[in-house]
């Protein structure tokens, strides 16, 4: 599975940019941008007790644009790999997806059996948001999440440490951080039962690393993430 091309140092993506990309997401998107935006919301809607839809759109747009800007060298680097392996990049995620989806179902069932938890809080939040704003939720799950999360977790974490010659360490770091961010809201509210879902999200993170390794570029991981989220949303709407 190991792609020797990813062992080579990235000529355009060093530690400073990797740190900036991670900080933009974990500090900027999670804390700084919402804090600054809250003043705008209260100035326009003093009675607001939570972010209105327009504020959520602004928040995610700012994060999306800044992430793309910071990761532009990494995207250009992956574009070279995409050109060399276009067909492989296009087809590999579709080959990986069935195993990824079936494995996630198995892990989810084991988790629910062991913990008694019916569904991750993150999934409940998405379902609730979908009932309030379907179009925004679709944009969030099939555009924002695949691109931004892959640039952060498979870009900042995985690509940087892979370029240093490590293999299992970047898989562990990117998958664990990917899992933790999906349960972070629940943990801040004291719902530590969500820790049971680390294996579920971590498993998804491992498969996304596999897509990166197999294709040799981030676009393969982004496409797999897009496919997984799209199928999940379609099945949720049909349920």
Secondary structure, 3 states (H helix, E strand, C coil): CCCHHHHCCCCCCCHHHHHHHHHHHHHHHHHHHHHHHHHHHHHHCCCCCCCCHHHHHHHHHHHHHHHHHHCHHHHHHHHHHHHHCHHHHHHHHHHHHHHHHHHHHHHHHHHHHHHCCCCCHHHHHHHHHHHHCHHHHHHHHHHHHHHHHHHHHHHHHHHHHHCCCCCHHHHHHHHHHHHHHHHHHHHHCCCHHHHHHHHHHHHHHHHHHHHHHHHCCHHHHHHHHHHHHHHHHHHHHHC
